[in-house]
Amino acid sequence: MANHINQGALSAMFTGGGTPDAQPVVQCVQIKPLVGQQGTSERYRVVFSDIRNFCQSMLATQANHVVTDGKLKKGCFVRLKSFQANSYKGKRILIVLDLEVLEELGECEKIGEPKTLEISQDEDVKPNPTTISTGGFYGSKPEQKYQPQQQSLPSRTTAPSSSSHGNIYPIEALSPYANKWTIKARCTNKSEVKTWHNKNGEGKLFSVNLLDESGEIKATGFNDQCDALYEIFQEGSVYYVTSPCRVQLAKKQFTNLNNDYELSFERDTLVEKAEEQDGVPQVRFNFINIGDLQSVEKDSVIDTIGILKEVGETSQIVSKTTSKPYDKRELTLVDNTGYSVRLTIWGNSAASFDVAPESVLAFKGVKVSDFGGRSLSLLSSGSMSIDPDIDEAHKLKGWYDAQGRTDTFASHASMSAGMGAAGGRTDASKTIIQVKEENLGMSETTDYFTTKATIIYIKQDNVSYAACASPDCNKKVIEQEPGQWRCEKCDKTFPKPEYRYIMSLNVSDHTGQIWLSCFDDVGRMIMGMGADQLNELKENDDKAAGEVFQEANCQTYIFKCRAKMDNFQDQQRVRYQVSGASPLNYSHESTKLANLIKLYNI
């Protein structure tokens, strides 16, 4: 097997000595998964040997499939098709962007006694024309003269006018260990400038999504960098971005990009618009048909494309966290699957939306909700393209002009309504964070949901009110004098009122907590007694009343709720009102969990 391996290839990759092979064959002698941040793609460290030397290597995530498919194994032989040689703290590190497992050669024990590749402090790391040259990617860059050269990344070309950017790195290869690098990427999305105010001060930021052939990454500019760079970036244009620029773990809750890292512009980060705007891909889409949304997991972030069938009016909601108003607009999209879907856009995109119906709209980064069966919401990090020049758009337009204009379309909402018609309205089960993230109650209509939560606090002040004793009245009564309680509605006076619960509960699940309002029926079940009895207990034995509240805490129920916008002290807020509650049915809950486990095919 030794005759198949290009001996000395690993050393030549880093030093440029001898005649390096364009696609050397080496042996894999070790594979080890790396523990990463929760929610990020798994990474793999691989050790390759060319018999003379062995070298630590890192697989780019785009090459992970050779491990997950079971092709890359200890002892197998591989052809390195695209790679990047780096040095870091006296060690050689190879970033492998593309490789081919030579399965016909089989597997065997480690061949020879290879020695580790080491780098001396005065050794010059020379760019290798068959790889993407390091430029000191993992450490201080040795002094060297660059010559205009062809980059090694497949189909990437560098025009003579960009020779000053000789070291163009793929986005996929960026990591926190990077020192000096330049990427050439297209700005596919630019956010609005956002401001914040908190106890630590105030500031502003904006972000862009940058795309090249290897992948996509988010970059953010804060304060001074926001002022300096915001006007430079324009969506659709290509830029050179040169370090210093911080590479850090991505905050997955704020981005929909498939990258473990993100960039943060620094004071000396250099951003230049490229003279040549070609050679870098346009926005990449991974479309999901509207008809397939029912099978897409809730809260997934997807791309979709459709014909704009209807445009709703702009409306406003008030954020319950910032009390600021936000514009929203609902669009209706259809496609050739025969389905329609409601998609919500926000902010300036909603206010300035001026697209003619029957245009083709392509969305990147929309969140799937199960509200109304299935609906979509454009994320702040997402983007919208109008009549894009792509095959999917041309096919969709051709179908619509030929027959789609006169077709009728089903909605996912009507599917859900049909499934629940026999048993009345079925309220979707939500976690608390889903209730908040989906903005339930912020629309003009009332939203209904159920949630499984545990009571963690009950407000003991004003837990009940004095109500009219007449059947079916329940209005509040006023004590005019001792033993005289008057109901204005019934125009009657009673010797004593009937106390009824009007409770505020703070409930929690594994995702967060929320305040719920509930009335007498639910209050009786939670407290285990009527409001009259509790009120009497509070007057006569405050300690015993406290024990009743303590006993009601830490109990878990299925709450059936409705969410609706309410006005309180001249401010709008969402009120979550409990219409019914029931203790846990452990048999039913166990069955649900068992069915969920089955979905994982364990």
ChimeraX attribute file (.defattr): number of C-alpha atoms within 10 A of each C-alpha:
attribute: neighborCount
match mode: 1-to-1
recipient: residues
	/A:1	11
	/A:2	12
	/A:3	6
	/A:4	13
	/A:5	19
	/A:6	20
	/A:7	19
	/A:8	21
	/A:9	25
	/A:10	27
	/A:11	21
	/A:12	17
	/A:13	29
	/A:14	26
	/A:15	17
	/A:16	18
	/A:17	13
	/A:18	11
	/A:19	11
	/A:20	21
	/A:21	17
	/A:22	17
	/A:23	18
	/A:24	21
	/A:25	25
	/A:26	27
	/A:27	30
	/A:28	25
	/A:29	20
	/A:30	18
	/A:31	18
	/A:32	11
	/A:33	12
	/A:34	11
	/A:35	11
	/A:36	12
	/A:37	13
	/A:38	9
	/A:39	11
	/A:40	16
	/A:41	15
	/A:42	15
	/A:43	19
	/A:44	18
	/A:45	17
	/A:46	22
	/A:47	19
	/A:48	26
	/A:49	30
	/A:50	26
	/A:51	21
	/A:52	18
	/A:53	19
	/A:54	24
	/A:55	23
	/A:56	17
	/A:57	22
	/A:58	24
	/A:59	23
	/A:60	20
	/A:61	21
	/A:62	15
	/A:63	17
	/A:64	17
	/A:65	12
	/A:66	16
	/A:67	14
	/A:68	9
	/A:69	8
	/A:70	8
	/A:71	14
	/A:72	24
	/A:73	20
	/A:74	18
	/A:75	19
	/A:76	23
	/A:77	27
	/A:78	22
	/A:79	18
	/A:80	18
	/A:81	19
	/A:82	20
	/A:83	25
	/A:84	26
	/A:85	28
	/A:86	23
	/A:87	21
	/A:88	16
	/A:89	12
	/A:90	13
	/A:91	16
	/A:92	21
	/A:93	20
	/A:94	24
	/A:95	21
	/A:96	21
	/A:97	22
	/A:98	19
	/A:99	19
	/A:100	17
	/A:101	20
	/A:102	17
	/A:103	13
	/A:104	8
	/A:105	12
	/A:106	12
	/A:107	17
	/A:108	14
	/A:109	11
	/A:110	16
	/A:111	16
	/A:112	12
	/A:113	12
	/A:114	15
	/A:115	13
	/A:116	14
	/A:117	17
	/A:118	15
	/A:119	17
	/A:120	10
	/A:121	9
	/A:122	7
	/A:123	9
	/A:124	15
	/A:125	23
	/A:126	21
	/A:127	25
	/A:128	23
	/A:129	15
	/A:130	20
	/A:131	22
	/A:132	24
	/A:133	24
	/A:134	25
	/A:135	28
	/A:136	22
	/A:137	25
	/A:138	24
	/A:139	17
	/A:140	14
	/A:141	16
	/A:142	14
	/A:143	10
	/A:144	11
	/A:145	7
	/A:146	14
	/A:147	11
	/A:148	15
	/A:149	16
	/A:150	18
	/A:151	20
	/A:152	21
	/A:153	21
	/A:154	11
	/A:155	10
	/A:156	16
	/A:157	15
	/A:158	18
	/A:159	14
	/A:160	12
	/A:161	11
	/A:162	13
	/A:163	14
	/A:164	10
	/A:165	20
	/A:166	22
	/A:167	26
	/A:168	24
	/A:169	27
	/A:170	23
	/A:171	22
	/A:172	22
	/A:173	19
	/A:174	24
	/A:175	18
	/A:176	14
	/A:177	13
	/A:178	22
	/A:179	20
	/A:180	19
	/A:181	23
	/A:182	24
	/A:183	21
	/A:184	29
	/A:185	31
	/A:186	30
	/A:187	24
	/A:188	23
	/A:189	22
	/A:190	23
	/A:191	17
	/A:192	14
	/A:193	15
	/A:194	12
	/A:195	12
	/A:196	9
	/A:197	9
	/A:198	7
	/A:199	5
	/A:200	6
	/A:201	7
	/A:202	10
	/A:203	14
	/A:204	16
	/A:205	19
	/A:206	20
	/A:207	24
	/A:208	23
	/A:209	25
	/A:210	27
	/A:211	26
	/A:212	24
	/A:213	20
	/A:214	17
	/A:215	19
	/A:216	24
	/A:217	24
	/A:218	24
	/A:219	21
	/A:220	20
	/A:221	22
	/A:222	21
	/A:223	14
	/A:224	14
	/A:225	19
	/A:226	19
	/A:227	15
	/A:228	13
	/A:229	18
	/A:230	18
	/A:231	8
	/A:232	12
	/A:233	20
	/A:234	16
	/A:235	15
	/A:236	17
	/A:237	20
	/A:238	27
	/A:239	25
	/A:240	18
	/A:241	22
	/A:242	21
	/A:243	18
	/A:244	18
	/A:245	22
	/A:246	20
	/A:247	19
	/A:248	15
	/A:249	16
	/A:250	21
	/A:251	14
	/A:252	17
	/A:253	7
	/A:254	11
	/A:255	19
	/A:256	21
	/A:257	19
	/A:258	15
	/A:259	19
	/A:260	23
	/A:261	23
	/A:262	24
	/A:263	23
	/A:264	17
	/A:265	24
	/A:266	16
	/A:267	12
	/A:268	11
	/A:269	15
	/A:270	16
	/A:271	19
	/A:272	13
	/A:273	17
	/A:274	17
	/A:275	13
	/A:276	14
	/A:277	15
	/A:278	13
	/A:279	17
	/A:280	19
	/A:281	17
	/A:282	17
	/A:283	19
	/A:284	14
	/A:285	15
	/A:286	12
	/A:287	15
	/A:288	13
	/A:289	16
	/A:290	23
	/A:291	18
	/A:292	11
	/A:293	22
	/A:294	16
	/A:295	8
	/A:296	15
	/A:297	11
	/A:298	16
	/A:299	15
	/A:300	13
	/A:301	21
	/A:302	21
	/A:303	20
	/A:304	21
	/A:305	27
	/A:306	27
	/A:307	24
	/A:308	21
	/A:309	18
	/A:310	14
	/A:311	18
	/A:312	13
	/A:313	10
	/A:314	16
	/A:315	16
	/A:316	17
	/A:317	19
	/A:318	17
	/A:319	15
	/A:320	16
	/A:321	7
	/A:322	7
	/A:323	12
	/A:324	10
	/A:325	14
	/A:326	15
	/A:327	17
	/A:328	20
	/A:329	19
	/A:330	19
	/A:331	19
	/A:332	18
	/A:333	24
	/A:334	30
	/A:335	24
	/A:336	20
	/A:337	12
	/A:338	14
	/A:339	18
	/A:340	25
	/A:341	25
	/A:342	20
	/A:343	21
	/A:344	19
	/A:345	22
	/A:346	20
	/A:347	17
	/A:348	12
	/A:349	16
	/A:350	20
	/A:351	17
	/A:352	10
	/A:353	14
	/A:354	9
	/A:355	13
	/A:356	12
	/A:357	15
	/A:358	18
	/A:359	17
	/A:360	25
	/A:361	19
	/A:362	22
	/A:363	21
	/A:364	25
	/A:365	24
	/A:366	26
	/A:367	21
	/A:368	22
	/A:369	22
	/A:370	21
	/A:371	19
	/A:372	17
	/A:373	17
	/A:374	24
	/A:375	24
	/A:376	25
	/A:377	20
	/A:378	22
	/A:379	19
	/A:380	19
	/A:381	20
	/A:382	23
	/A:383	21
	/A:384	19
	/A:385	13
	/A:386	15
	/A:387	18
	/A:388	16
	/A:389	9
	/A:390	10
	/A:391	9
	/A:392	15
	/A:393	20
	/A:394	14
	/A:395	11
	/A:396	19
	/A:397	20
	/A:398	12
	/A:399	14
	/A:400	20
	/A:401	11
	/A:402	10
	/A:403	10
	/A:404	18
	/A:405	13
	/A:406	9
	/A:407	10
	/A:408	10
	/A:409	14
	/A:410	14
	/A:411	20
	/A:412	23
	/A:413	17
	/A:414	13
	/A:415	15
	/A:416	18
	/A:417	16
	/A:418	11
	/A:419	12
	/A:420	13
	/A:421	11
	/A:422	9
	/A:423	7
	/A:424	10
	/A:425	12
	/A:426	15
	/A:427	16
	/A:428	16
	/A:429	17
	/A:430	16
	/A:431	19
	/A:432	20
	/A:433	15
	/A:434	17
	/A:435	20
	/A:436	16
	/A:437	10
	/A:438	17
	/A:439	16
	/A:440	22
	/A:441	22
	/A:442	23
	/A:443	16
	/A:444	11
	/A:445	11
	/A:446	12
	/A:447	21
	/A:448	24
	/A:449	20
	/A:450	22
	/A:451	22
	/A:452	21
	/A:453	23
	/A:454	20
	/A:455	21
	/A:456	17
	/A:457	17
	/A:458	18
	/A:459	11
	/A:460	13
	/A:461	8
	/A:462	10
	/A:463	18
	/A:464	21
	/A:465	20
	/A:466	20
	/A:467	21
	/A:468	27
	/A:469	22
	/A:470	14
	/A:471	6
	/A:472	7
	/A:473	12
	/A:474	18
	/A:475	17
	/A:476	19
	/A:477	25
	/A:478	17
	/A:479	16
	/A:480	10
	/A:481	9
	/A:482	8
	/A:483	12
	/A:484	15
	/A:485	22
	/A:486	22
	/A:487	21
	/A:488	13
	/A:489	12
	/A:490	13
	/A:491	7
	/A:492	14
	/A:493	19
	/A:494	17
	/A:495	12
	/A:496	17
	/A:497	24
	/A:498	18
	/A:499	23
	/A:500	24
	/A:501	23
	/A:502	17
	/A:503	20
	/A:504	20
	/A:505	20
	/A:506	17
	/A:507	25
	/A:508	21
	/A:509	17
	/A:510	11
	/A:511	9
	/A:512	13
	/A:513	17
	/A:514	16
	/A:515	15
	/A:516	20
	/A:517	17
	/A:518	20
	/A:519	18
	/A:520	16
	/A:521	15
	/A:522	20
	/A:523	24
	/A:524	15
	/A:525	15
	/A:526	22
	/A:527	17
	/A:528	14
	/A:529	12
	/A:530	19
	/A:531	22
	/A:532	16
	/A:533	11
	/A:534	25
	/A:535	18
	/A:536	12
	/A:537	16
	/A:538	13
	/A:539	9
	/A:540	11
	/A:541	12
	/A:542	14
	/A:543	10
	/A:544	13
	/A:545	19
	/A:546	14
	/A:547	11
	/A:548	17
	/A:549	17
	/A:550	14
	/A:551	13
	/A:552	17
	/A:553	19
	/A:554	14
	/A:555	14
	/A:556	20
	/A:557	19
	/A:558	17
	/A:559	24
	/A:560	20
	/A:561	21
	/A:562	21
	/A:563	22
	/A:564	18
	/A:565	21
	/A:566	14
	/A:567	10
	/A:568	10
	/A:569	5
	/A:570	7
	/A:571	10
	/A:572	17
	/A:573	19
	/A:574	21
	/A:575	20
	/A:576	24
	/A:577	19
	/A:578	20
	/A:579	16
	/A:580	18
	/A:581	21
	/A:582	14
	/A:583	13
	/A:584	14
	/A:585	10
	/A:586	9
	/A:587	8
	/A:588	10
	/A:589	11
	/A:590	11
	/A:591	11
	/A:592	11
	/A:593	10
	/A:594	11
	/A:595	11
	/A:596	11
	/A:597	11
	/A:598	9
	/A:599	8
	/A:600	7
	/A:601	6
	/A:602	5
